């Protein structure tokens, strides 16, 4: 387990910082991932670490940018340290889904299909 797990998990309230899934329902610890991967200049600083479910971590991979399917512009993906989740996404309780509200969210949704 990542030595920073306890700090990162507590800061994230034990929810994936990308799709907001609660860690408790998976019955195993989520992963500590680099928001900006080390290969792209990211560091091991606390500000660059996020709690991610396995699915979000695998789909995000080393990506920092992706195409908004509506505008076709290349935009950065959601950044849990600088973006507020509720500014970009909304829970659709009727459908049990997450709705993308912005180009960043739409790009994230394209890259992380588990978040749909």
C-alpha positions as a LaTeX table, in Angstrom:
\begin{tabular}{lrrr}
\hline
Residue & $x$ (\AA) & $y$ (\AA) & $z$ (\AA) \\
\hline
Unk1 & 0.00 & 0.00 & 0.00 \\
Unk2 & 1.20 & 3.49 & $-0.79$ \\
Unk3 & 2.75 & 5.10 & 2.31 \\
Unk4 & 0.66 & 8.25 & 1.67 \\
Unk5 & $-2.59$ & 6.28 & 1.49 \\
Unk6 & $-3.88$ & 7.23 & 4.95 \\
Unk7 & $-3.40$ & 10.97 & 4.39 \\
Unk8 & $-4.77$ & 10.95 & 0.82 \\
Unk9 & $-7.77$ & 8.76 & 1.74 \\
Unk10 & $-8.70$ & 10.93 & 4.71 \\
Unk11 & $-8.42$ & 14.11 & 2.66 \\
Unk12 & $-10.71$ & 12.55 & 0.01 \\
Unk13 & $-13.13$ & 11.32 & 2.69 \\
Unk14 & $-12.54$ & 7.81 & 1.28 \\
Unk15 & $-14.19$ & 8.63 & $-2.05$ \\
Unk16 & $-12.69$ & 8.46 & $-5.53$ \\
Unk17 & $-11.72$ & 12.02 & $-6.39$ \\
Unk18 & $-12.77$ & 11.51 & $-10.02$ \\
Unk19 & $-16.12$ & 9.69 & $-9.92$ \\
Unk20 & $-16.94$ & 10.17 & $-6.20$ \\
Unk21 & $-17.57$ & 6.45 & $-5.63$ \\
Unk22 & $-17.31$ & 5.61 & $-1.93$ \\
Unk23 & $-14.39$ & 3.34 & $-1.11$ \\
Unk24 & $-16.47$ & 1.34 & 1.41 \\
Unk25 & $-18.69$ & $-0.25$ & $-1.26$ \\
Unk26 & $-15.68$ & $-1.81$ & $-3.01$ \\
Unk27 & $-14.43$ & $-3.50$ & 0.17 \\
Unk28 & $-10.78$ & $-2.76$ & $-0.62$ \\
Unk29 & $-8.62$ & 0.37 & $-0.50$ \\
Unk30 & $-8.58$ & 2.72 & $-3.46$ \\
Unk31 & $-5.32$ & 3.70 & $-5.11$ \\
Unk32 & $-3.15$ & 6.74 & $-4.55$ \\
Unk33 & $-2.49$ & 8.14 & $-8.01$ \\
Unk34 & $-0.51$ & 11.03 & $-9.44$ \\
Unk35 & $-2.77$ & 13.75 & $-10.86$ \\
Unk36 & 0.11 & 14.81 & $-13.10$ \\
Unk37 & 2.10 & 11.63 & $-13.75$ \\
Unk38 & 5.83 & 11.67 & $-12.96$ \\
Unk39 & 6.53 & 11.03 & $-16.65$ \\
Unk40 & 4.78 & 14.33 & $-17.42$ \\
Unk41 & 6.61 & 16.34 & $-14.77$ \\
Unk42 & 4.46 & 15.42 & $-11.76$ \\
Unk43 & 5.93 & 15.08 & $-8.30$ \\
Unk44 & 5.21 & 12.95 & $-5.24$ \\
Unk45 & 3.95 & 16.00 & $-3.34$ \\
Unk46 & 0.68 & 15.69 & $-1.44$ \\
Unk47 & $-0.91$ & 18.24 & $-3.79$ \\
Unk48 & $-0.23$ & 15.94 & $-6.75$ \\
Unk49 & $-1.72$ & 12.82 & $-5.18$ \\
Unk50 & $-5.37$ & 11.81 & $-5.41$ \\
Unk51 & $-7.46$ & 8.88 & $-4.26$ \\
Unk52 & $-8.84$ & 7.00 & $-7.26$ \\
Unk53 & $-10.90$ & 3.87 & $-7.71$ \\
Unk54 & $-9.18$ & 1.25 & $-9.83$ \\
Unk55 & $-11.34$ & 1.98 & $-12.85$ \\
Unk56 & $-10.70$ & 5.74 & $-12.87$ \\
Unk57 & $-7.00$ & 5.24 & $-12.25$ \\
Unk58 & $-6.66$ & 2.79 & $-15.14$ \\
Unk59 & $-8.63$ & 4.92 & $-17.60$ \\
Unk60 & $-6.95$ & 8.19 & $-16.62$ \\
Unk61 & $-3.52$ & 6.60 & $-16.95$ \\
Unk62 & $-0.96$ & 9.22 & $-18.06$ \\
Unk63 & $-3.47$ & 11.48 & $-19.78$ \\
Unk64 & $-3.64$ & 15.18 & $-18.94$ \\
Unk65 & $-5.56$ & 16.40 & $-21.99$ \\
Unk66 & $-8.42$ & 14.96 & $-23.97$ \\
Unk67 & $-10.91$ & 16.08 & $-26.60$ \\
Unk68 & $-14.27$ & 17.53 & $-25.65$ \\
Unk69 & $-16.67$ & 15.50 & $-27.82$ \\
Unk70 & $-18.99$ & 18.50 & $-28.29$ \\
Unk71 & $-16.59$ & 21.29 & $-29.26$ \\
Unk72 & $-13.74$ & 19.00 & $-30.42$ \\
Unk73 & $-11.38$ & 21.28 & $-28.51$ \\
Unk74 & $-8.54$ & 19.70 & $-26.57$ \\
Unk75 & $-9.01$ & 20.46 & $-22.89$ \\
Unk76 & $-7.34$ & 19.38 & $-19.70$ \\
Unk77 & $-8.91$ & 16.66 & $-17.65$ \\
Unk78 & $-10.55$ & 17.30 & $-14.28$ \\
Unk79 & $-7.95$ & 18.22 & $-11.63$ \\
Unk80 & $-9.16$ & 17.42 & $-8.09$ \\
Unk81 & $-6.88$ & 20.03 & $-6.47$ \\
Unk82 & $-7.95$ & 23.02 & $-8.56$ \\
Unk83 & $-11.44$ & 22.10 & $-9.80$ \\
Unk84 & $-14.61$ & 21.79 & $-7.74$ \\
Unk85 & $-16.38$ & 18.56 & $-8.69$ \\
Unk86 & $-19.85$ & 20.11 & $-8.47$ \\
Unk87 & $-18.85$ & 22.83 & $-10.95$ \\
Unk88 & $-18.19$ & 20.19 & $-13.61$ \\
Unk89 & $-20.45$ & 17.25 & $-12.77$ \\
Unk90 & $-23.92$ & 16.56 & $-11.41$ \\
Unk91 & $-25.36$ & 13.37 & $-10.01$ \\
Unk92 & $-28.47$ & 12.21 & $-11.84$ \\
Unk93 & $-30.18$ & 10.20 & $-9.12$ \\
Unk94 & $-33.09$ & 9.24 & $-11.36$ \\
Unk95 & $-30.80$ & 7.54 & $-13.88$ \\
Unk96 & $-28.02$ & 6.62 & $-11.45$ \\
Unk97 & $-25.43$ & 8.43 & $-13.56$ \\
Unk98 & $-23.08$ & 11.39 & $-13.50$ \\
Unk99 & $-23.83$ & 14.21 & $-15.94$ \\
Unk100 & $-21.01$ & 16.27 & $-17.48$ \\
Unk101 & $-21.64$ & 20.03 & $-17.24$ \\
Unk102 & $-18.49$ & 21.50 & $-18.84$ \\
Unk103 & $-15.95$ & 20.76 & $-21.58$ \\
Unk104 & $-13.55$ & 19.47 & $-18.89$ \\
Unk105 & $-16.23$ & 17.10 & $-17.60$ \\
Unk106 & $-17.15$ & 15.91 & $-21.08$ \\
Unk107 & $-13.48$ & 15.20 & $-21.86$ \\
Unk108 & $-13.14$ & 13.39 & $-18.54$ \\
Unk109 & $-16.25$ & 11.35 & $-19.29$ \\
Unk110 & $-14.82$ & 10.39 & $-22.69$ \\
Unk111 & $-11.55$ & 9.30 & $-21.09$ \\
Unk112 & $-13.10$ & 7.68 & $-18.01$ \\
Unk113 & $-16.14$ & 5.78 & $-19.26$ \\
Unk114 & $-16.56$ & 4.26 & $-15.80$ \\
Unk115 & $-17.68$ & 7.71 & $-14.65$ \\
Unk116 & $-20.72$ & 7.77 & $-16.93$ \\
\hline
\end{tabular}
